[in-house]
């Protein structure tokens, strides 16, 4: 669990976060003492509509304050972190902070504190003559019927879908009774389950100590069904993502599980999928999780979701976990424009609602794509500069083998002074070229051969090194073509030297790197200079090695090393220069 925070005062943290909602959405205001974010009143009384109020403990952002806005909530009431707001806070929101002439619907998650405090506020408001009803959402199947007992299922991310359906309906001017019934209908057709890699630390509390070790999850453990307040789930597992998703979907869809078979899905019903980030999962990883979920729904259950929402909708602070919500699309009985999907697709002016895709795009579900032109990559015209294919391939493989062998050393250097990917990238490029050579014959034309190598580098190497090598090799291809003789001619060291010098000049257009800047240029320039002088490949490779060694203790002017702290750069040479020198040495040995 991560116990470091930028703001450690929990009271200040909650108050500042609520204020931020008003800074990013001018249509909402903050009642600071009562921690209520609410929609600002309109000047036109004809704009009055049924109001929606929700809320709960803080720490679940963007729920609930960031869902206040046109098309969603009218007000949200916040408690302290993971604690319900008081009944008086909620009563103030219902009676004084929202338009009440058309009625007020309160939507709350099924937690004892929330149900009691919001319920008390609702009864007080009713006693004063207000038209108010409350919908309690319990969508979590992580805890089954037996363990849930009389309390029932906890409320988690599915609550957001209830908010959206009821809020869109209110924005359309629907009657109070219709909105109340639609919210109940939605809440009864939603199931959710979560999983986490660790518990969360609440700012302001003591860091976890030895006594907390029993509750902590091991490095390979995942807790299935963990609640959004650190509550225990159903069990812990040691599995990879595909098996974890399988377990979670079984909790949601297995009708043979009498303890958790809360909702039956059939081919006649559309299904909405909501994949929710509990706060600490990277966007990159959430994308991978979403793909796995959609794939298993399709292959194992024959379910093709009619809508897929993925993002951060309800968190548990910086929880390292995610939840899956499935909503069965059923008829609201309210006619055209007021179906569940149409209400979900309606726009909402609330900063927390992240669903940018329009209804038209979902309905169309276009399958059109753009394909590459026939023939794939552009064919390079032969230059007429001939190679001894056997000798060229032997030399090339020798250089590639040297590059693969030296990967651990380059990776070690780059871990100290960069991001640790240089050696792996070079090795990946070398292996890609060798793999291509095992399936294809190297051309006896120098330009065509270099073009094929460049293509492999482009497809297999990423990062700065990949870009530099790709630019250089493509420039070398062009340079060889520009040196095309009138009749086929062997590619001499002098021709190679001239072509390489032209390529170095082309590379200079895209990087300001010069010798002395601690880059692969410190190995490349000496090599090209020496080859241009007398055509001696071995001497040129020796100069490249000396250039690479000279970068040890050289202060970087370019590249990621510039930003890396510490003094490790004084003890190791530049990783890219070392890798290039090794390749050139292998190339020379192979000749």
N, C-alpha and C positions, 0 to 999 in steps of 0.2 A: 504494500500500500504506500502511495506517495503522501508523505506527511509534510511536505514543504508547500507553502502558499505565498502569493504576493501580498495578500491581505489576511492577517491573522486575527483581527478583531471581528468576530462574527456579526456583531450588531452593526458596525460600520459597513461591513461587507454587504449585508442584506439591504441596508438603506441606500447605499451607493448604487447597487445593481438595479433597484427599483427606479431610482432617479434616471439611470441610463436609458430605461425604456421610454421615458418622456423626451429624452434628448434625441432619440432616433426615430420617434414618431410624434410629430407635433399635434396629432389629433387626440392625444391622451394626456391626462394630468395625474398628479400624485398627491394623495392625502398622506403626508409623511407620518404624522403621529399614529394614524390607524393602519399604515402600510397598505393603502388601497390605491391601485392604479385603475383609473376609470376613463371612459370616453367623455370628452368635453361636450357640453350641451350644444345643440344646434339652435339657430335663431328662428327656425321655422317649426312651429308646433305640429305641422302636418307630417313632419318626419318621425313623429313618435312611433315606436315599435316596442314589441315585447323585449324586455331586457334579460340578458343572461349573466349570471354571477357565478363565479367559481373561485377556486383557491385551495390553499393548503399550506403545508410547511414549505419553507424556502429550500433551495438545493436541488430543485427539479427543473431549473430553467432550460428552455424557454417557457415551460409550464410554470406559472399560469399567466404571469403579468404580460409577457410578450405576445399573448394571444388576445389581448384587449385591442379592439379596433373594429372598423366597419366590416361586417360579415362574420364576425366571431363573437368574442365576449364583450359585454358592456362594462364589466368590472372584474377585477381579481383581487382577492384578499390574501395577504402573505403573513405567515407566522414566522417564527425564528427557524433556523435550519432544522428540518425534519420534525417540526412541532406545529400543531394546528394553531391557526389564529384563534383569538378569543371570540366568544359569541357576540360580544359588544362590537368588535371590529366588523364582523359579518353583518350584524344588524344595521350598522351605520352605512355599510355599502348598499344594502337592500333598500333602506328607507330614504337615505339622503344623497347618495352618490350616483344613482341611476334613475332613468325615467321610469316611473312606476304606473303610469296611467293605463298601460296596456297589459300590465302584469309582469311579474318577475319570476323567471325560472332559475333555480339554483341547481347546479350540477357539481357533485362532489364525489371523490373517490372513497371506496369502502375501507376506511380506517376509523377505529373507534373514536379517536379525538375529533377527527373531522366531522363524522356523522353527528356526534353529540353537539359540538359547538355550532356547526351550520344548522343543525336541526333546531337547536334552541333559538337561534336567531330567526329562523323561518317562523316558528310558533309565535315569537314576540311580534313579528311583523304582521302576521295574520290577526293577532289580537288587536292590533291597531287599525285593522280594516284593509290591509294590503292584500292584493291577489298574488299569492306566492305558493309555489310548489317546489319540491325537491326531488331530484333523480340521483340515486346512488349507483355508481358504476363499479362493478366487481368483475373484472375480465381475466384475472390471473389464474391460470390452471396449474401454476407451479406447486401450489399446495392443494391437495385433493379434498374431497368431501369429508373424509374421516378426520383429517387433521384440522380442516377449516371449521368443522363443527357448526355451531349456531352463528358464528361470526360471518361465515361465508367467504367467498373469494375476495382477495385484495384487489384494489383498483390500481391499474398501471397505465401503460401507454394508450390502450384502446380508448381511454377517456377523451383523448384529443379528437378522435373521430366523432364522438358524440357532440363535443363542442362545435365541431365544424358543421355538422349536419343541422344542429339546432340553430347555430348562429346564422347560417345562410338562409334558413327558413324564416328567421325573424327579420332579416334584412329584406326579404320579399314581402313583408307585411302580413305574414300569416297570423292566424288567431292563436291566442294563448293555448287553448286546448289542443290544437293541432301540433304545435311545437312540443308541448309536453308529451303527447303520445308518440311523436316521432323520436324524441330523445329516449324514451323508454324502449321503443322498438329497436333502435340502434344499439342501446346498451345490452339488450338481451341477445343480440346476434354478433357478439364480439368475443373472441378468446385470444389470450396473450400468454407468452411465457418468456422468461429471460434467462440469461446465463452470464456469469462473471468469472474473471480470472483472479480477482482480489476484492477485498472489502475496501471501503473508502474511509479516509480520515476527514473528520469535521474540523474546519479551521477553529482555532481557539482551544481545542482539547489537547491533552497531553499526547505526545507521540506514542505509538504502540510500544509496549514493553514486553518482558518475558512472559508475563501472565496472559498476554494476548495471543501467545503462540498457538494455543489449541484452536482458536477461532480462525487463525490465518490459514490461507490456502497454500499448499506446497507449490513449487515451481511448475509442476506439470498438472496440477489439479484445476478443475473447472467446477464451479458450483451451479448446478441446474436449478432454476427456480428461485434464485436469490432475489429478495425484495429490494425496493428502491430506497430503503432506509437501513440497509445492512442486515435485514432479516434473513434468517436461514432459509435455504431452499429445500428441495426434496432430497437431494443427494449430491455427492461429488463423484466426478469421473476423471479418468486420465485417457483422453481420446483426442484425435485430430478433428479439424473442423467438419469434414463430411459426416463423421459418426456423431458428432455433437448435434449437427442440424437434424440428422435422422432421429435422434432421441427427442429433440424439441418438437419436431413435427408430429411424432407419435403422440406426444402429450396433447397436442392440439386436435389431432384428427382420428385417433384410434378409438372407434366407438365400442370396442370390446373391453376397454379399460373403464370399468364401472365407477372407479373413483374419480376419473377426470373426463368422462364423456359428457361434456356440457353442451356441445353444439354439433349437430350433424350437418355435414356439407354434402351436397349432391351435384350432379352434372346440370341440374336445372337452375342452380343458383350461380350468379356471378360471385367472385371472391375478390375482395380488396386486400392487398398485402401491404403492411407497414413494417419496415425494418428500421428499428430505432437504435440510435447510438446512446448508450448510457452515460456518455460524457468523455470517456478517455480513449475511445477507439479512433484511429486515424481515418480520414476520409478514404484513403487508399484501401485500407483493410476492410472498411465497411462495404466498399464496392465488391471486394472478393467474397465477402459474406453474403451479400445480396444475390450475386450470381449463383452461389451454391444453393441458396434457399429456393430460388426460382427454378433451378434445374431439378432439384428433388421433388418439388411440387408437381412439376410437369411429368417426370418419368415415373415416380412412385405412386402418385395419386391422381394423375390425369387432370390436374388443376392448372389452368392458364389464367392467372390473375387478370382481371379487367382493369385494374389500376395497381400500380406499384409505386409506393412512396418510400424513400430511403433517406434518412438524415437524422438530425438531432431534434427530437420532438419532446421527450421527457427524460431528464437525466437523473442520475444519483451522484451529484457533484461531478467529480472526475472519474466516475466509475468505469473500470476497464471491462466493459461488457456490452451486450446488445440484447434486444428483445425482438420477438416476432409477434406480430398481431395479424389475425385474420378476421375479416368482417364479412359475414354472409349478406349479400345484397338481396333485400326483400322489398316487396311493394309497400310503399308508405300509404297508399290509398289516397294520395293528395293530388293526383293528376299530373299533367304534363308540366315539366319545369321544376317539379318538386320530388323527383325520385331521389333515392340515396346517392346515386352516381352524379346526377345533375347538381345536387347540393354540395357534394364534395368538390366538384369541378368549379363551383362559383368562386370568383376572386375574393380575397380577403385582405384588408388593409391592416395587417398585423405583422410585426417584424418576426415573430416566431414561426409563422406558417410558411413552410418552404415546399411549395408545389407549383413549379413554374410552368408545367406543361398544360396546355389548354385542352378543353373537352374535344375540340375539333381534331386535334392531333391524336388523342387517344382513340377516338372513334374511327378515324381513317386508318391508323396503324399501317402506314405505308411500308411496303417491302422493297421499294426501289433502292437501288444502289448504284454507285459509280464504279465501273471496272476499268482496269488498266487497258490500254490500247493493245491490239494484237501484236504479239512479238515481245511483250514485256519491256525490259530495259532497252534503251537505245543501243543499236549495234554500232560499234566503232569500226570505221573504215580501216582496212589494213594500211600500215605505214610503209611497207616495203623494207623495213628494217628487220632482218632475219636473226633468229636465235638458234643456237644449238640446243634443241629441246631437252635432250637427256642431261646435258651439263647444267642448263638453267634450272631444271626441276631438282636436280641433285643439290645445287647450291641453295635454292629456295627452301627445300625441306630441311637442310642443315641449319639454316638460320631460324626457321620456325621451331625446330626441336630445341635449339638453344633458348629461345624465348619461353617455351613451355617449361623447360628445366629451371630457369631462373625466376619463375613466378613467385615462389615463397620469399626469396630475397627482396624482390621489388615490392611485394605486398608488405613486408616487414618495414621497409623504408617509408612507404606511403602511409602506413598506419601511424608512424611517428610524426610525419610532416604534412599529411594530407588527410584524405577520407578513406584510405585503405583499399580503393578499387582499381588502382592503376595496373597492378600485376595481374589481377583477375581479368581485367579488360583485354590486356595484351595476350594473355593465354587464350581467352575465348576467340579472339581474332585469329590467332595462329592455328587453333584447332579447326576453325571454320574453313580456313584456306586448305589445310591438309585434307579435310573431309571432302572438299570440292575436288581436289586433285585426285582423290581415290575414285571418283566417279566420272571425271572428265579428263580429256587430254589437254595439256597446256599448248596454246597456240605457238607456232613457230614465228609469229609476227610479234615484235616487241610491244607495240602499242596495244594490240588486242589482248596479249597476255597480261599486261599491267592493268588494263581495264577490268579484266575478270577478277584480278586480285583486289582492285579497288572496290568492286561491287560486293565482294565478300566482307571486306572491312566495314563498309557502310551498314551492312545488315547485321553484323555480329558485335561490333564495338560501339559503345555509347560514351557519353561524357566528353570531356575536353580532348583527351587523347584520340578517341575515335574520330572526332571532327577534324583534328589536325592531320591525322594520317589520311583521311578520306580526301581532304582538300589537296594534300600534297600528291597523292597517287593519281587523282583525276587531272591535276595540273601536269604531272609527268606524262600521262597518256596524251594529253593535248600537245605537249612539247615534242614528244616523239613523232606525232603525226605531222607537226610543223616542220620537222627535219626530214620528211619523207624524200628519199632520193628518186631520181627518174627511173632507175632499175633496181630490183632487189639487191640489197647490200647487207653484209654482216653488221651487226650492231657492235661497234668497237668501243673500248673504254673511253675514247675521246667523245664519241657520240653520247654515251651514257652520262659523261661528265657535263657536257653542254646541256643535255635535257634536264639533268638534276639541278644545275644552276638556274635554269629558267623556272623550274618548279619552286625552288627556294624563293626566287623573286616573286612568284605568284602568291606563295604562302604569306609573304610579308604584307600583302594587301589586307589580310584578315587578322593578323596578330602583330602587336608591336614588339614581340619577343626578339631579343638580340643576344649574341653571346655575352655571358656575364649576368644574365637575368635569372639563372638557375631554372632552366627548362630543358626539354629535349633538344632545343636549338643548339645548346652547348655541345652536343654530340653530333648533330647533323651538319652544322657549318664546317667544322674541321674535316669531316669526312668528304664533303663535296669539294672543299678547297684542295685537299690532298689529291683526290682523284683527278681533278682538273689539271693539276700540276704535271703528273707523270703517268696517270692511268694505272698506278699500282694499287690494286684492291686491298691487299693485305696491309700496306702502309696506311691507306686511308682508314681501314678499320681500327688500326692501332691508334691513330690520331683521334678517332671517335671515342675510344676507350679513355684516352688521356683527357679529352674534353669532359667526359662524364665524371671522371674522378676529380676534376678541378672544381666541380660544384659542391664538394664537401666543404662546409664552412662558409659557402657563398650565401649572402643574404638575398632572399627572393625579392624580385620586383613585380612578378606576375604569378598567377595561379593561386590555388587555395592556401599554399604555404604562407602567403602574406598575412592571412587572417589567423593562422594557428599560433597560439601562445607557446611559451616555453622556449628553450634553447636547443631542442633536439636537432634542428636543422644544421647546427654546427658540427654534429657528429656523423651525419649520413649524407651521401650524395643525392642528387635529384633522382627520384625513382624513374621518371620517364626517360631521362638521359641514359640511365643504367640499362633499361630495357632495350632502347634503340641500339646502344653499343653492343649489347650481347647478340642481337639479331645480325648486325653487320659483321661481327666476328664469325658467327656461324656461317654467314653467306660467303665470306672470304675463304673459310676452311673448306667449304663444299666445292669451291672452284678448283 
